[in-house]
Amino acid sequence: MAKKIEEVFVQEAEAHPYIEDLTLLPTAERERLLHTGLDVTGAGRSGTFMQLDHSVVHCRSDQEGVEVLGIQEAATRYPWVEDYLGRLIPFLPEERRSGQPISGFFIRVLPGVKARYPVQAGMYIGHEGLAQKVRNLIIVEEGASLDVIAGCATGAFVHRGLHVGITETYVKKGGKLTSTMIHNWGRDVVVRPRGATLVEEDAVFLSNYICLSGVKDILMNPFTRLVGHNSVARYNTILIAPPGTKMDVGSRVFLSAPGTKAELVSRTITTGGEIINRGYIAGEVAGVRGHLECRGLMLSESGRIYAVPELDARVANVELSHEAAVGKVAQEEIEYLMARGLDEDEATATIVRGFLNVRIEGLPPVLQEEIDRAIAESRFGI
């Protein structure tokens, strides 16, 4: 009988002590965290959470009305947290049977509170071969707004591991959430994130996912259900797959209330790895609109980009559209730049950087800077 994927990884790791000052982490570890958007100084952040293996090693809020806790502490402090956990992504029977305390983060913004700066949350694997499993909960209460930078990485000397991250998100009436997730894994890490978001009336959910480095295998396909009138969801995805990497990444939006809108945009590049790029929009009531855009670049003779845009109109009077294109860098564009003094590699890198440089509507400047930095620091594997 074949083993479940988590059974081939180490389940236990030593408990790590609380780290009051993250700037005391070794330089190599700080660099790894920085590349996922986690600033160890905490400057320009409304709160910080960091989990190392199974241990919460740092957790604090720097703004009144913004709560940042370990999920276990949150469930103890607020019994109602149990009403949210598992509502969108039910617990598996084995999760309930295990009796083990769950780990992960809890981020909540109280009604009407506008978080001045992003809250940052880091998930870090420091033990070779470890299976890290977390459950996260984000709640944006009515009329509140929040930006979250979620960075996931392995240690500088960790090559193999498993990350299973489940995140349930609630954006209530009139709320706004921008979630930016940046992954920086080791080459032999298996990643299985699952995400679900419920968006109420006049609320906005903006999701950005970025993975520009090698990883063994990522499989994720989060969904958002727009259940309130005039609510909005946007997904932006930027992927680079070097040789030996497989990424099966998608996003799904269900337009379940009148006046709802969704836009899914992806930019993908392979330098030898495989990308399956999925997108799905379902129009469930009349008067909704959705658009999908998938663009891919092949930068090597090997590798694969497989785009799967899906539109599902379940009633009349919905407006759904998509466009998809996969190709190589145009030779005339390279020659144009070479004629202006760049060599071929510089010209190609300039074009690729422009291809990835997606300007995301409504994105706070600090998050756009994190995305720009991640793209600038990637070497495209060429």
Disulfide bonds with the S-S distance in Angstrom:
none
